[in-house]
Amino acid sequence: MNNKLAFVFPGQGSQFVGMTKTLCDDYSVAREVFEEANDILGFNIKKLCFEGPVLELNAIENMLPALLTASYAIFRAFMDKVGLEPRYLAGHSLGEYSALVASGGLRFADALRLVRLRGSLAMNVKDTHPSWMTVVNGLDSAQVEAVCNCLSRLGHTVSIACFNLKDQQVIAGSEQAITDAENELLELADDVQITPLFSSPPFHSGLLKDVSDQLRAEISKITLNDVKWPVISNVTGMPYTTSEQIITNLTEQLYKPVQWDKTMEYLSGQGTDLYIEMGPQSIMTNVIRATCSNVQAYSFGQIDDRNSVMDKFQTHHVNTPEDNQFTVITRCLAIAVCTKNNNDNNEEYETGVIMPYEKIQALQDQLEKEQSMPTKEHMEEALAMLMSVFETKRTPAELRVKRFDQIFEETGTKALFADFIYH
């Protein structure tokens, strides 16, 4: 795992006819993802992505599963050929589903069905209540929010749907309300740019709250897993801590705004300096390059970036005992982040979670810098750190055992730690 690497997954707007065709030509694992999607969906989504027609690809009920499939295929190709493990994953809107699939929280088949349902529910609302989304460039969130709040007090429905950047927000609302908002926002500054997305339903707005229970019901039926790497929630801008949060977060994501600004603040605060976009275009990559200093960003879906990544980072990964030992430390770090906190004592949290975590993170950084393999003592230190985190966060005993067993199973170190004491 590269402790300063994040994978980012795009949302709608990244699709185009021909996306991932060259990737699938070169990587059998990517082709397999599309074949699986064809079987699950019952139609040839591979042909739709490669050949169009564009109007059919851009239809929400097709666009969302198409982008999910493309992103997952790109991710699988990356892991197969490069093998760098991330510290964090984050996805914008639809991309949160892609991130959860990549990290193992959702099965690919289940996610495909969920995003089709998500699109269908949103389009049903749009058909009965004319509405859309609009991108606003050139104003900060406070200015946009003030206009939306003023109109809402007059009985209209319009709100910020995505807090993207300091000077870019996306609003969503009913036809008259969003039209009024667009006109008022244009009056606030000469350089304001308004881009209506007339074909888009009002994702991440209160207009979809009434249908969110239908999405929740479907998510509740499927098997949810703990994520392998921390995934940042759109709703909170913070990592998931339990698999059960998938139900709540994805349901609320339908009608609550995407906190992408908070997501990037969190990743930056964790020292992230390498971003790899798992999407067919470079939309997120270009934004990261333009707005974040001292970072590298690549889109593995773009052939030039893909070649650069392969040249710089390809590991020709082979699963050796040394790799497994190294992973014990990285898995302890990841699980420490993902574990829910049940203790509101800040002093205990500082001494029992933050300080031990930072010590092991520093150890990991030093090992990477020296390109050294950890000793068993290093791994024991990481396990002790995780035990301290569990104690401080008041993690239930059965969950602690499950997590330690998960680490030993995933890293092939059961024999090495056969005498490990779980308490």
C-alpha positions in Angstrom: 0.0 0.0 0.0 1.2 3.5 -0.8 0.2 5.5 2.3 -0.2 8.7 0.4 -2.2 7.3 -2.6 -5.9 7.8 -3.1 -8.1 6.4 -5.9 -10.9 8.7 -7.1 -13.9 7.6 -9.1 -16.0 10.0 -11.2 -19.7 10.5 -11.5 -21.9 11.4 -14.4 -20.4 13.5 -17.2 -17.4 11.3 -17.7 -19.1 9.1 -20.2 -18.4 9.1 -24.0 -18.9 6.7 -26.8 -15.7 4.6 -27.1 -14.8 4.8 -23.5 -12.5 2.0 -22.2 -12.3 0.4 -25.7 -8.5 0.6 -25.9 -8.2 -0.6 -22.3 -10.3 -3.7 -23.0 -8.3 -4.3 -26.1 -5.2 -4.5 -24.0 -6.4 -6.0 -20.7 -8.4 -9.3 -20.4 -9.4 -8.5 -16.9 -11.2 -5.3 -18.1 -13.0 -7.3 -20.8 -14.1 -9.8 -18.2 -15.7 -7.0 -16.2 -17.8 -5.9 -19.2 -18.8 -9.5 -19.9 -20.0 -9.9 -16.4 -22.0 -6.6 -16.6 -23.6 -7.8 -19.9 -24.8 -10.9 -18.1 -26.1 -9.1 -15.0 -27.9 -6.3 -16.9 -29.3 -8.5 -19.6 -28.1 -6.3 -22.5 -24.8 -5.5 -24.3 -23.5 -2.6 -22.3 -20.1 -3.2 -23.7 -21.4 -2.5 -27.2 -23.2 0.6 -25.9 -20.1 2.0 -24.3 -17.9 1.3 -27.4 -20.3 2.1 -30.2 -23.2 4.1 -28.8 -25.5 5.6 -29.9 -24.7 8.6 -27.8 -28.3 9.4 -26.9 -28.8 5.9 -25.6 -25.5 6.0 -23.6 -26.5 9.3 -22.0 -29.9 8.1 -20.8 -29.6 8.0 -17.0 -30.7 4.4 -16.8 -27.8 3.4 -19.0 -25.2 6.0 -18.1 -24.9 5.1 -14.5 -24.3 1.3 -14.9 -22.0 2.1 -17.9 -19.8 4.4 -15.8 -19.8 2.0 -12.9 -18.7 -0.8 -15.2 -16.0 1.4 -16.9 -14.6 2.6 -13.6 -14.5 -0.9 -12.2 -12.8 -2.3 -15.3 -10.2 0.5 -15.1 -9.6 -0.3 -11.4 -9.3 -4.0 -12.1 -6.8 -3.4 -14.9 -4.7 -1.1 -12.6 -4.6 -3.6 -9.8 -3.8 -6.5 -12.2 -0.9 -4.7 -13.9 0.4 -2.1 -11.3 -0.8 -3.5 -8.0 -0.3 -0.4 -5.8 -2.7 -0.4 -2.9 -4.4 2.9 -2.0 -4.7 4.4 1.5 -8.1 5.9 0.6 -10.9 5.7 -2.0 -13.4 8.4 -2.8 -16.0 8.7 -5.5 -18.1 11.7 -6.6 -21.9 10.9 -6.6 -22.2 7.7 -8.7 -18.5 7.3 -8.1 -19.1 6.4 -4.4 -20.7 3.2 -5.6 -17.7 2.5 -7.8 -15.4 3.1 -4.8 -17.4 0.8 -2.6 -17.2 -2.0 -5.2 -13.5 -1.5 -5.6 -13.0 -1.7 -1.8 -15.2 -4.7 -1.5 -18.1 -3.1 0.4 -20.5 -3.9 -2.4 -20.6 -6.7 -4.9 -20.3 -5.5 -8.5 -23.6 -7.3 -9.5 -25.5 -5.6 -6.6 -24.1 -2.2 -7.3 -25.1 -2.4 -11.0 -28.7 -3.2 -10.0 -28.7 -0.4 -7.4 -27.5 2.3 -9.7 -30.1 1.4 -12.3 -32.7 1.6 -9.6 -31.2 4.9 -8.4 -31.5 6.3 -11.9 -35.0 5.1 -12.5 -36.2 6.6 -9.2 -34.7 9.9 -10.0 -36.1 10.0 -13.5 -39.6 9.2 -12.2 -39.4 12.3 -10.0 -38.1 14.4 -12.9 -40.9 13.2 -15.2 -43.6 14.1 -12.7 -41.9 17.2 -11.3 -39.9 19.0 -14.1 -36.5 19.7 -12.6 -32.8 19.6 -13.4 -29.3 20.4 -12.1 -27.1 23.4 -13.0 -23.3 23.9 -12.6 -22.4 27.3 -11.1 -18.9 28.6 -11.6 -17.4 31.8 -10.2 -19.2 32.0 -6.9 -18.5 30.5 -3.5 -20.9 28.2 -1.6 -22.1 30.9 0.8 -23.2 33.1 -2.1 -25.0 30.3 -3.9 -26.5 29.0 -0.7 -27.9 32.4 0.2 -29.8 32.6 -3.1 -31.1 29.1 -2.7 -32.2 29.7 0.9 -34.0 32.9 -0.1 -36.0 31.2 -2.8 -36.7 28.2 -0.5 -38.3 30.6 2.0 -40.7 31.6 -0.8 -41.8 28.1 -1.2 -39.5 27.0 -4.0 -37.4 23.9 -4.0 -33.7 24.6 -5.0 -30.5 23.8 -3.1 -26.8 23.1 -3.5 -26.5 19.5 -4.7 -22.7 19.3 -4.9 -20.1 21.4 -3.0 -17.4 20.8 -5.6 -14.7 23.5 -5.3 -14.3 26.8 -3.7 -15.8 28.6 -6.7 -17.9 25.7 -8.2 -21.1 24.4 -6.9 -24.0 22.4 -8.5 -27.6 23.3 -7.7 -30.7 21.2 -8.2 -34.3 22.0 -8.0 -37.7 22.3 -9.6 -38.1 24.0 -13.0 -39.2 27.5 -11.8 -37.0 27.5 -8.7 -33.8 26.6 -10.5 -34.6 29.1 -13.3 -35.1 31.9 -10.8 -31.9 30.8 -9.0 -29.9 30.9 -12.3 -31.1 34.4 -13.1 -30.3 35.7 -9.6 -26.8 34.1 -9.5 -25.9 35.6 -12.9 -26.5 39.1 -11.3 -24.0 38.6 -8.5 -20.8 38.9 -10.6 -19.7 39.5 -14.1 -17.7 36.3 -14.4 -20.4 33.9 -13.2 -20.9 30.9 -15.5 -24.2 29.0 -15.5 -24.4 25.5 -17.2 -27.8 23.9 -16.9 -27.9 20.1 -17.1 -31.4 19.9 -18.5 -31.4 16.1 -19.0 -30.2 15.3 -15.4 -32.7 14.5 -12.7 -32.3 16.5 -9.4 -29.8 14.2 -7.7 -28.7 15.1 -4.2 -31.7 17.4 -3.5 -34.8 17.2 -1.3 -36.9 16.4 -4.4 -35.7 12.8 -4.1 -36.3 12.3 -0.4 -39.7 10.8 -0.9 -38.3 8.0 -3.1 -35.2 7.3 -1.0 -37.0 4.7 1.1 -37.3 2.5 -2.0 -33.5 2.7 -2.5 -33.0 1.9 1.2 -35.2 -1.1 1.0 -33.2 -2.6 -1.9 -29.8 -1.8 -0.3 -31.0 -3.5 2.9 -31.7 -6.8 1.0 -28.1 -7.3 -0.2 -25.0 -8.6 1.5 -22.7 -5.7 2.7 -19.1 -6.2 3.5 -16.5 -4.3 5.4 -14.3 -2.3 3.1 -10.7 -3.4 2.4 -9.5 0.2 2.2 -11.2 3.3 3.7 -13.9 4.9 1.5 -14.9 8.5 2.0 -18.6 9.2 2.3 -20.2 11.9 0.1 -22.6 12.8 2.8 -20.1 13.3 5.6 -16.8 13.8 3.9 -15.3 11.2 6.3 -14.4 7.5 6.0 -17.0 4.8 6.5 -16.5 3.0 9.8 -19.0 0.1 9.5 -20.6 -1.9 6.6 -24.0 -0.9 8.0 -23.2 2.7 7.1 -23.5 1.8 3.5 -27.3 1.6 3.8 -27.6 5.0 5.5 -25.0 6.8 3.5 -26.1 5.7 0.0 -29.7 6.4 0.9 -29.0 9.9 2.2 -26.7 10.5 -0.7 -29.7 10.4 -3.0 -31.2 13.6 -1.4 -28.3 15.2 0.5 -25.5 17.2 -1.1 -22.2 15.8 -2.2 -19.5 17.2 0.2 -16.6 16.9 -2.3 -14.8 19.9 -0.9 -14.8 18.2 2.5 -13.6 15.0 0.9 -10.6 16.7 -0.7 -9.9 18.6 2.5 -9.8 15.3 4.4 -7.5 13.6 1.9 -5.2 16.6 1.8 -5.1 16.6 5.6 -4.0 13.0 5.6 -1.0 13.9 3.5 -2.3 12.4 0.2 0.1 13.4 -2.6 -0.8 10.9 -5.3 -4.2 10.6 -6.9 -5.2 8.1 -9.6 -8.6 8.6 -11.2 -10.4 5.3 -12.1 -12.5 6.8 -14.8 -12.7 7.1 -18.6 -11.7 10.8 -18.8 -9.5 13.1 -16.8 -12.1 15.4 -15.3 -11.2 14.8 -11.7 -7.5 14.6 -12.5 -7.4 18.0 -14.2 -9.2 19.6 -11.3 -6.8 18.1 -8.8 -3.8 19.2 -10.8 -5.2 22.7 -11.0 -6.3 23.1 -7.3 -3.9 21.0 -5.3 -0.2 21.9 -4.9 2.6 19.4 -4.6 0.6 16.4 -5.7 0.7 14.0 -8.7 -2.6 13.1 -10.4 -3.2 10.6 -13.2 -6.2 9.1 -15.0 -5.6 5.4 -15.6 -8.5 5.5 -18.2 -6.5 7.8 -20.4 -3.8 6.1 -22.5 -1.0 8.7 -22.0 -1.5 8.8 -18.2 -1.8 5.0 -18.2 1.6 4.7 -19.8 3.1 7.2 -17.4 1.7 5.3 -14.4 3.0 2.0 -15.8 6.4 3.5 -16.3 6.6 5.0 -12.8 4.8 2.7 -10.6 4.4 -0.8 -12.1 5.5 -3.4 -9.6 5.0 -6.6 -11.5 3.3 -7.7 -8.2 4.1 -11.2 -6.9 2.4 -12.4 -3.7 5.5 -13.2 -1.6 5.7 -13.8 2.1 7.5 -10.4 2.4 4.5 -8.7 0.7 2.1 -10.4 3.2 4.2 -9.3 6.2 4.2 -5.7 4.8 0.4 -5.9 4.5 -0.1 -6.7 8.1 1.0 -3.2 8.9 -1.1 -1.6 6.2 -4.2 -3.5 7.0 -3.9 -2.5 10.7 -3.7 1.1 9.6 -6.7 0.8 7.3 -8.8 -1.0 9.9 -7.9 1.5 12.6 -9.3 4.3 10.3 -12.5 2.4 9.4 -13.4 1.3 13.0 -16.3 3.2 14.5 -15.6 5.3 17.6 -17.9 4.8 20.6 -15.9 7.0 23.0 -16.3 10.7 23.2 -13.5 11.3 25.6 -11.0 13.4 23.6 -8.1 12.9 25.9 -8.4 9.1 25.8 -8.8 9.3 22.0 -5.6 11.3 21.7 -3.5 8.8 23.7 -5.2 5.6 22.7 -5.9 6.2 19.0 -4.1 9.2 17.5 -0.6 8.7 19.1 -0.3 5.0 18.5 -1.6 5.4 14.9 0.8 8.1 14.1 3.7 6.0 15.5 2.8 3.1 13.2 2.2 5.4 10.3 5.7 6.9 10.8 7.1 3.3 10.9 5.3 2.5 7.6 6.6 5.7 6.0 10.2 4.9 7.1 10.0 1.3 5.7 8.7 2.6 2.4 11.5 5.2 2.3 14.1 2.6 3.0 12.4 0.0 0.8 12.7 -2.3 3.7 10.6 -5.3 4.8 9.2 -5.2 8.3 10.3 -7.6 11.0 7.9 -9.7 13.0 8.4 -7.1 15.8 7.2 -4.4 13.5 4.1 -6.3 12.7 3.5 -6.9 16.4 3.8 -3.2 17.0 1.1 -2.6 14.4 -1.2 -5.2 16.0 -0.7 -3.7 19.4 -1.6 -0.3 17.9 -4.8 -1.8 16.6 -5.6 -3.3 19.9 -5.2 0.1 21.5 -7.5 1.6 19.0 -10.1 -1.1 19.6 -9.8 -0.6 23.4 -10.1 3.2 23.1 -13.0 3.1 20.6 -14.7 0.5 22.7 -15.0 -1.9 19.9 -17.1 -5.0 20.8 -15.0 -8.1 21.5 -16.6 -10.2 18.8 -15.8 -7.5 16.2 -12.2 -7.3 17.4 -11.7 -11.1 16.9 -13.3 -10.8 13.4 -10.9 -8.0 12.4 -7.8 -9.7 13.6 -8.9 -13.0 11.9 -9.5 -10.9 8.7 -6.0 -9.5 8.8 -4.3 -12.9 9.3 -6.5 -14.5 6.6 -5.9 -11.7 4.0 -2.2 -11.6 4.7 -1.5 -15.3 5.0 0.0 -14.9 8.4 -2.1 -17.2 10.5 0.8 -19.5 11.2 3.1 -16.7 12.1 0.6 -15.4 14.7 -0.9 -18.7 15.8 -0.4 -17.7 19.5 -1.8 -14.2 19.1 -3.9 -13.2 22.1 -7.1 -11.3 21.1 -7.5 -9.3 24.3 
